[in-house]
Amino acid sequence: MSTSSLRSAESFAADGEALARGAKSSGAALSYRSMGDPFPMPEAAGPLLRIGLCSSLSRGFLRELIRHVRVEIDAPALSFLDGTPQQVMKAANRGEVDVGFVYGAHDWASLECEELWREQLMVLMPDGYWLSRDSELKPAALMGETFLVAGDLAEREAHMQLVAHAIGGAPSVLAVPVERATVIDLVSLGFGLAVTTESALGVFHPGVSYRPIGAPVEPVAFHAIWRGSNVSEELARFLETARALATLRRA
């Protein structure tokens, strides 16, 4: 399959039908780790594609992409690394992942970069919070709010940049030494607000309301990054599918 060709809408529809029938492929082999964990051994012999990500797989572009890749003929086994954008970029530069998906700019000369999709920024707040009366939030309304950020120093700095982009200025933040998922529980209990991208909305969290941030804040651009020296056939096929899906979503 040529890397310059694009898959048709009909081929993506066929993927969905295969998934609905419970189709299996070699891509069913899966491993997942967070940054800092040791690399797992593949569960199946054959090609392995290592993917770095900093966004949720609960909905959106990446979820669709992985679903389509897994039903392709001779699909590779997949290994996932979860981290901040900077961590994923470093892993890609070191050759620890074959492809990463990140938001924000980078200055790694060894990495190729291609924008594939954009996501709207969302504010998480407790149910009944005064901001929930609006269907869309203006950045100015968020300037006096406290935002929760979690993780290590690198994660907190990355998230603070995201919040600053969302509200158009330096945010008031409260660092909480918990997992990112626990931040949403703290939001529901009234400890503060949080900012996320719309792909995280595929999971229901009791006691939490979501509101999009409107103009002049632009949606966040997500890019695929990979080493230019990586000539893996699996990577080329994966990027071909990603480009085709991006083209269909923009149509």
N, C-alpha and C positions, 0 to 999 in steps of 0.2 A: 504493500500500500504506500503510495507516494505521500510524503509529508506535506506536499503542496495542495493536495486535494482536500475538499471539505465534505464531511458527512452530511447527508440529506436529512430533512425533517422526518422523512419516512423511516430512516434507519434508527433515529432516536426513538420513534414510536415503537419500532420493533423491539428495541431494548426493553422498553417498559412492559411490553407483552411478555417477554421472556422472564422478566423479574416477577411478574404476576403469576406465572406458571411455576415459579420456584426453580428456575434454571440454575444449574451449578456450573462453575468454571474453576480453572486452576487459580483464579484470583480470590477464591474463597479463603485461602490461607491468609491469616492476618496476624499482625502483631502491633502493639501500641505501647508507647512509652512517653514519659515526660522528660524534659531536659534534665540531664544528670543521671538518669537511670542507665544501666548497662544495656548495650544493644542485645536484643533477643536473637536466638538462632531462628532462621526461617522454619516454619512448620512443614513446608513442602519443598521437594526438590524442584529445581527449575528457576526461571528468571524471577528476580525480586526487584520491585520498585520502591524506593524509600522516599517518603513524602513528609515534608515539614509544614506545619500549619500553626497559625496563631488565631484562628477564628473557629466558631462552632460548626459542627457537622449536623446540627439538628434540623437545618433547613437551608435553602438557598443554593448558590452555584456549586459549591464544593460537594454538597450532598448529591446533587444531580450528576455531577461529573463522576464521582466514585461509583454510583449506581450503574452508569453506562459502561464504564471501564470494566467492571466486574463481569459483565455478560459478553464481552468481546471474545472472539475466538482466540485461544492461546493467551488469555489475560494473565499478567504476571501476578505473583503473590504480592501483597501490599504490606508495608511497614510504615507506621506513623510516628512522628516525633512532634510533640506539642510544646510550644514555647512562645516567647515574645518575638516580635518581628526581628529585633537585633540578634537574638539567639538563633532563630531559624536562618538568618542570613549568614551568620558565622558558620553554622553547620553546613550550609550549602557551599560556602567558600572552602571549607576543609574537606569537602567530599563526603561528609557523613550522611547527607541526604542527596538524592538525585534531583529533586525539584522541591522548591518551597513556595508557599503562598503567603504573602505578607502585604501589609499596607505601609505607606510611607516611602520616602526616598532612600537610596543607598549609594555608596561611593566605591563599591567593590569593582575594580577594573576587570576581575576575572569572571564576573557574573553577567549573564545575559538577563534581560528584564523585559517583561511584556505585560501590559495592562490587559486584564481579561473581564473584570466586572467591577461594579461599584455597589456600595451598601449605604443606606441611610443610617445616620446616627440616631439612637434611641435613648431616652432617659427612663430609668427605672425608679419608681417611687411607690410608697405605701398606698394601698387602696384608700380612696377618700381624701388624699392629700390635695391641698388647694390648687396645685398646678394641673391636677387631673381633670379639672373642669374644661380645659382647652383641648381641642383635638390635635393641635400642633403648637409646639412651644417656640417662642422667640428666644434667641440667646440672651437678650437683656434680662429676661425674667429669671434666668438661672444664675446670674452673677452673685447673688447673696446666699446661694445654697452651699451646703457642705456635701462633698462627694467622697464616697468610700473607695479606697484603692487597696489592693491586696498583693501578696507575693513578695519576692525578694526585691532588692533595690532596683535591678534592671527592669523587672515587671512593673514596679510602681512608677518608675520614670516613664516607661512607654505608655502606661495608662494615663498618667498626668498629661502627657502630650496630647493624647486623644481627647481628654476632657477640655484642655485649653482650646483645642480646635473647635470643640462643640460649643463652647460658651463665648468664644472670641476674646479671651483674656486669661490671666493667671487665676486658676481655681483655688478655692478653699478646700483642702483635702484632709481626710482623716485616714491615716494608714492603719490597717487592721491586719494582724498576723494570722490570717486564715486562708484557706483555699479559695480560689476565685468563685466556686459554686456557692460557698457559704456567704459571700458578700450579698447575694440576692436575698438570702434569709434575713440578714441584718437590715437590708432595705425594708423588708416587709415588717420588721419590728420597730421601724422608725429611727434608726441610727443615722440615716443620711440617704442621699440619692446615689445613683450609679449611672455610668454611661456605657453603652455597649453598641454593637452593630446589629443590624436587623436579622442576621443569620442566627443569632442567639435566641430568637423568639419562637423557635420550634419546640421549646420545652415549657410546660405550664408550671408556674410557681404561684402557689396560693398567697393571697394578700399583697400581690404586686401588680401595679398598673404600668403600662408602657405608653410613652408618647414620643412621636417623632420630633426632631428638631428641624424647624423650617429655615427658609432663607434668612440671612444670606449664607448660611452654612451649607457647603456643598457636600454631597455624598462622598464617602471615603473610597478611594481607588485601591483595588487589590491587584497585585501583580504576581505573575509566576516568575521565579528566579531559578537559574540553573547555571552550572559551569559550562562555558563555551567549549571546553575541551571534552565534555561528556558526549560520546558518540553512541550511547546505548540505544539499541533499536526500541527497547521498551519505553525509554524516555521520549523518543521521537513520536511513537504512536500515541503516547499519553498526551503530549502537547498538541498533536493533531486533533484529537478528540476534544481537548479543552478549547482550542480555537474554534472548532465547529460549533460547539455548544455556545460559546460567547457570541458568535455571529448570529445564531438563531435567537438568542435572548435579546440582542439589539435590534432585531428586525421588527 
